[in-house]
Amino acid sequence: MNSRETFRGTGGRKGKVNRDSHLFIDVLVLLINRWLSLFYSILLHLQAFADTLKQNGLANMQILGAVMRKLLLLIRTLVIHELDYDPNYAPCPQSP
């Protein structure tokens, strides 16, 4: 399709397909893939945390509350400190 050809959008308007629109779609797909992989890694981390709590004998509602609290603290920390999620993150131990 060259720059002179047109297409019909959902609104019935005619528009030209150009390189910028393809670039926008490519960038959007990359961002969606990044967010999905981030969401999946967080989900795996929380599932492992919930499994540990279950093995320790906590009730289902206690596990749910602990996972929700951990997720809330994780989101707050990532937003406040403007960090990327790192599942292997371990803070430095505090000296007495």
C-alpha positions as CSV (number, residue, x, y, z in Angstrom):
1,M,0.0,0.0,0.0
2,N,1.6,3.3,-1.0
3,S,1.0,6.7,0.5
4,R,-1.7,7.6,-2.1
5,E,-4.0,4.7,-1.2
6,T,-6.6,5.2,1.4
7,F,-8.5,3.0,3.8
8,R,-11.8,3.2,5.6
9,G,-11.7,3.4,9.3
10,T,-14.4,2.4,11.8
11,G,-15.9,5.9,11.6
12,G,-16.2,5.8,7.8
13,R,-13.6,8.5,7.4
14,K,-10.9,8.2,4.8
15,G,-7.4,8.5,6.0
16,K,-3.9,8.0,4.6
17,V,-1.7,5.2,6.0
18,N,1.7,6.5,6.7
19,R,4.9,5.3,8.4
20,D,4.1,7.2,11.6
21,S,0.9,5.2,12.2
22,H,2.8,1.9,11.8
23,L,5.5,3.1,14.1
24,F,2.9,4.1,16.7
25,I,1.3,0.6,16.5
26,D,4.7,-1.1,16.8
27,V,5.6,0.9,19.9
28,L,2.2,0.2,21.4
29,V,2.6,-3.5,20.9
30,L,6.0,-3.4,22.5
31,L,4.7,-1.5,25.5
32,I,1.8,-4.0,25.9
33,N,4.2,-6.9,25.8
34,R,6.4,-5.3,28.4
35,W,3.5,-4.7,30.8
36,L,2.1,-8.2,30.3
37,S,5.5,-9.8,31.1
38,L,5.8,-7.5,34.1
39,F,2.3,-8.5,35.3
40,Y,3.1,-12.2,34.8
41,S,6.3,-12.0,36.9
42,I,4.5,-10.2,39.7
43,L,1.8,-12.8,39.6
44,L,4.3,-15.6,39.9
45,H,6.0,-13.8,42.8
46,L,2.7,-13.4,44.7
47,Q,1.6,-17.0,43.9
48,A,4.9,-18.3,45.5
49,F,4.2,-16.0,48.5
50,A,0.7,-17.4,48.9
51,D,1.9,-21.0,48.6
52,T,4.4,-20.3,51.4
53,L,1.7,-18.9,53.6
54,K,-0.6,-21.9,52.9
55,Q,2.2,-24.2,53.9
56,N,2.6,-22.3,57.2
57,G,-1.1,-23.1,58.0
58,L,-2.8,-19.7,57.4
59,A,-6.5,-19.6,56.5
60,N,-7.6,-18.6,53.0
61,M,-8.8,-15.1,54.1
62,Q,-5.5,-14.5,56.0
63,I,-3.6,-15.4,52.8
64,L,-5.8,-13.1,50.7
65,G,-5.3,-10.2,53.1
66,A,-1.5,-10.8,53.2
67,V,-1.3,-11.0,49.4
68,M,-3.4,-7.8,48.9
69,R,-1.2,-6.0,51.5
70,K,2.0,-7.1,49.8
71,L,0.7,-6.0,46.4
72,L,-0.3,-2.6,47.7
73,L,3.1,-2.1,49.3
74,L,4.9,-3.3,46.2
75,I,2.9,-0.9,44.0
76,R,3.5,2.0,46.4
77,T,7.2,1.3,46.6
78,L,7.6,1.1,42.8
79,V,5.6,4.3,42.2
80,I,7.2,6.4,45.0
81,H,10.8,5.4,44.2
82,E,10.2,5.2,40.4
83,L,11.9,1.7,40.2
84,D,11.3,-1.2,37.9
85,Y,10.1,-4.4,39.4
86,D,12.9,-6.8,40.3
87,P,11.8,-10.2,41.6
88,N,15.3,-10.9,43.0
89,Y,15.5,-7.6,44.9
90,A,16.9,-7.9,48.4
91,P,17.4,-4.8,50.5
92,C,20.8,-4.4,52.2
93,P,20.7,-5.5,55.8
94,Q,20.7,-2.7,58.4
95,S,23.7,-2.6,60.7
96,P,22.9,-2.3,64.4
